Amino acid sequence: MKPYLISLVVGLLVGGIYGILNVKSPAPPMIALIGLLGILLGEQAVPIARQLFNGQSTVASVTPSASSKEKRQ
């Protein structure tokens, strides 16, 4: 979660600098970003729908990656 928060904060800072300098952002238009969000949500919805149709539980679980396990040791 921390890398996502850092990415958001840095993006907001850069966006603020672009606004102060009156520079047009090279980011795609908002409609394209919303479309990408829809793609990501749809990608996550398919496995959940499959589990529901198969009568399996849809409980989410988070497993730490190998790199985070190494950091703890």
C-alpha positions in Angstrom: 0.0 0.0 0.0 2.9 2.3 0.8 4.2 2.5 -2.8 0.7 3.4 -4.1 0.5 6.2 -1.6 3.9 7.5 -2.5 3.0 7.4 -6.2 -0.2 9.3 -5.5 1.6 12.0 -3.5 4.4 12.4 -6.1 1.8 12.6 -8.8 -0.1 15.3 -7.0 3.1 17.3 -6.4 4.1 17.1 -10.1 0.5 18.0 -11.1 0.7 21.0 -8.8 4.0 22.1 -10.4 2.5 21.7 -13.9 -0.4 23.9 -12.7 1.9 26.6 -11.4 3.9 26.6 -14.6 0.8 26.5 -16.8 2.2 23.4 -18.6 -0.2 20.9 -20.3 0.1 17.5 -18.7 1.3 14.7 -20.9 -1.2 12.3 -19.2 -4.0 10.9 -21.3 -7.4 12.6 -21.0 -9.6 11.7 -18.0 -12.0 9.6 -20.1 -9.1 7.3 -21.0 -8.0 7.0 -17.3 -11.6 6.1 -16.4 -11.6 3.5 -19.1 -8.4 2.0 -17.7 -10.0 1.8 -14.3 -13.0 0.0 -15.8 -10.6 -2.5 -17.4 -8.9 -3.2 -14.1 -12.2 -3.6 -12.2 -13.5 -5.9 -14.9 -10.3 -8.0 -14.8 -10.9 -8.5 -11.0 -14.6 -9.2 -11.4 -14.3 -12.2 -13.7 -12.5 -14.5 -11.1 -14.9 -13.4 -8.4 -17.9 -14.2 -10.7 -16.4 -17.6 -11.5 -16.1 -18.4 -7.8 -19.6 -17.3 -7.1 -21.0 -19.5 -10.0 -19.0 -22.5 -8.7 -20.3 -22.0 -5.2 -16.8 -21.2 -3.8 -16.1 -18.7 -1.1 -15.0 -15.2 -2.2 -13.1 -14.4 0.9 -10.0 -12.2 0.0 -6.6 -13.1 1.3 -3.4 -11.3 1.1 -0.1 -13.2 1.0 3.1 -11.3 1.5 5.6 -11.4 -1.4 9.0 -13.0 -1.1 10.7 -9.7 -0.9 8.5 -8.5 2.1 9.3 -11.8 3.9 13.0 -11.1 3.5 12.7 -7.6 4.9 11.1 -8.9 8.1 13.9 -11.3 8.8 
